[in-house]
Amino acid sequence: MHHSNVRGISRFSRSGGRPQRRRGRLLAPAALAAALALVQATPAHAAVEWDGDADNGGTAVFASVLCDSPSYVYQPNWNDGRGKIFGFTKAAGSERCEGHGIAGRTLTSGRAYWFGWESMTKTGNAQTIFQWKSWGTGDEHDQNYPVIMKVEDSRLKIWYVAPGEQWISVGSVAWTPATWNKIELGINAQTSTSGSFALYVNGQLVVDRQNARTWDLLGNVPRWGSYGSTIFDVESVHWVDGLKMGTTRADVD
């Protein structure tokens, strides 16, 4: 992977927007350390901080499960070598079915998080399948979900949501229903715009967002599943396998 600077990952975007002007200011030590962690993914130092696989305790790996009735999570084993997987089933008549947060862990700002998993959706319109969700409601947060990923029109679409709910498209890639896709998401969690995040899909760099605020007022946690008021009346299923969290991409590869 090519690195153009130490502030994150090489400047790369598929959004088609104008390139951003480089800023000359230096990062604070904590932000610099987190940014370096995003680019230094050395296999020799790989270490999983959280094993969120369905075989590792089922839904107990999440801090909570948010499934509006009649939605549900099930854990099938299709005898394909994967073992158990999560099936987040957003039923017709409800808006969401998601695994929220990480059991027993409090995430903090000023460091890098890498999340890795495999995703498969039943259709090409599962709507929101991942949120870097902010804690709190209303005035308790500025961004609500600084990083959000949706499956729409058989494409995986990624947004950076800046303070004030300003949605900025940062990447898009083709998505085939009923096919597994490897997802690797790295977030440099910062309360200022010295943050960044990068997304690889099946080994391809799809998003490299610099100068992003990636930590909201009360903090953030990951959510996986299916959510969307625009598909309230239809069923959506999102299968997830092999959830992991670490400090480098190598940890979750």
N, C-alpha and C positions, 0 to 999 in steps of 0.2 A: 504494500500500500504506500502511495506517495504522500509525503508529509510536506506541506508548504510552509508551515510554521509550527510553533509549539503551543499555540492557543487551542488546539483541538485536532481535528482531522482535516485533511487537505480540503481546500475550498471547492465544494462540488455541489451542484444543485440541479435538479431536473424540473424545477418549477418554471423555468423560462424567463424569470425576472431579471432585472438589471443586477450586475455584480455589485456587491457592497464595497464601499471604500474602506480600506484598512484604517484602523485607529492606531495612533502612535503611542497611547498610554500603556504602561506596563501593568501586568496582572499582580494582584496581591499574592503573597506567598501561598495561601491556602488555595486560591483559585488556580494558580500556576500548577500546583501539585496535582489538583484534580484534572486539569487539562492534560497534563503529561500522562496521567493514568489512562486517559482515553486512547492515546496513541501508542503507548508502550505495552502491547499485548504479547508478552513473551511466554510461550508454552511452558518453559522450565519453571515458571513461577505460578502456574495455574492453580487456583484454589477456589472451590465453590463455597460461598458463604451461606447460601440457602438452597436446599434441595426441595423444590416444590412439586416433584413428580407425584402423580396420583398414587403410585405404589408406596409412597413415603408418608402414609397417614391419611390419604383421601383429602376431603375438604378441610381437614384440620390444619393443613399447611397454610391456609388463609386466615387472616385476622377475623374475617366474617364472610358470609355468603349473602348476596343481595339478589334474591329472586322473587319478583312480584308474582303472587298466585295468578294463574296456575303454572308458572314457569318452574323449572327444576334443574338440578345438576345430577347427572348420572355418571358412573365410572365403568364403562365397558372394557372388556379384554377381548380383542378381536383375534387373538392367537396369531399375531403377525410379528411377534418378537418384541413388541413395544411394552407388553404388560398392560396395566390399567392406564386409561387416559381419562381426561375430563371431557364431558359433553355438556356444555352450557346450552340449555334449551330454553329459549325465549318463546313461550307459547303465544299463540294468537290470543289477543285480549290483555296482554301485559307489555310493559315497556322494556324490562331489563331482566337479565340473569347474569350476575357477575361474581367472580371471586375478588374480594377486596383486601388489599394489604397483605402483609406477611406476618404470620402468627409469631408472637414473642419477640418481634423486632421493632425498634423505633428508628426510623431513618432520620438522618441529619443532613444539613447542608454542608458545603465546603469540601465535598469529595465526589468521586466518580462512582456511579453504579452501572454495571452491565447486566442486562437481563437477556436470557436466551430461552427459546422454546420453539416448538413446531405448532403450526396452526393449519386447520382445514375447516372450511365452511361448507354448509350444505348447498347454499346458493351464492350467486354473485352479488347479493345485496343483504349482507348481514349487519350493515351499518356499523356502529362503533364496536370495535373488537378489543381496543386497548385505550386506557386513559392513564396519564400521569396525573392523578386526581388530587386536587387541593383539599385540605381539611377545611371544615367550616361551611357556612352558608351565608348568602347575601354579602354584607359588608365585611365579613370575616375573611374574605379572599379577594384578590385583585384579578385573578386569571381563571380560576375554576379548574382548568385542565391545561397546563402549559404545553403538553404534548398529547396529541390525540391521533388515533389511527382508525380509519373506516374502510370497510369493503362496500363499494358502491359501483354499480354498472360493471362488474367483473374487473375492478381495479382496486388495488390497495392505495388509499390516499392518506397523506400525512400532513398535519397542520401544526404550526407553532401558534399558540394562542397567547398573544402579548397582553399586558395589563389593559383592563378595560374591555376584555373579550374581543380583542382585535384578531381575527382569524387570518393567518398568513399561510397560504399553501406552500409547502416546502418540498414535496416529492410525490410521485405517483408511479406505480408499476402494475403491469398486467397481473391479474389474479384469476386462477382457474378453480372453479368450485370442485369439491370432492378430490382435491389434490393437496398433499402435505407441502408446506412451505416452511423453511427454516428462517427464523427471525432472530436477529441479534441487535439489541438496542442499548446504546451507551449514552448516559446522561451525566453531564458535569453539573451537579446541583449547586446553583449559586443564586443568592438573593438579589444580585445585581445583574446587569446585562453582560457580565463576564462569563456567563454560563454558555453551554453548547450541548448539542446532542447529535448523534449519528445513528443511522439505521442501515443494516445490511439485510437483504432478503435473498435467500439462497446463495449467499456469498457475494452478492452484488451490492456495492455501495449505492444506496438510493437517496439518502439524506445526509447532508453535512451542514448543520445550521450553527453558525457562530453568532456571537453577540446577542445571546438569548437569556432572558430571566427564567430560570428553570426551578425556582423554589419560591413558593408563595408565602403569604404572611404566617400561616400556621403550619406550613410544611406540606409534603406531598407523599402519596403512596401509589403503587401500581394497581390497576384493575384489569382483569381479563374477562371476556365473555361476549355478550351480545346486548346492545342497548340501542334504542332508537324509536322515538315517537312516530316517525314517518312510516314505520313498519309495524305499528301497533296491531293491526288486524291480521298479520301473517306470522307463521312460525319461522324462527331463525335458529339454526344450530351451529355452534362454534366448538369444534373439538380442539383440545390443547394437550400437548404431551411434552414431557421433559423440561418443565420449568426450572430455571436456575438463576441465581444471582451471584455476581462476583465483582471484583474491582477492575478486571481487564476483559477484553473480548476473548482472550484465550481461556478464561475461566468458564465461559458459557458456550464455547465452540462445540 
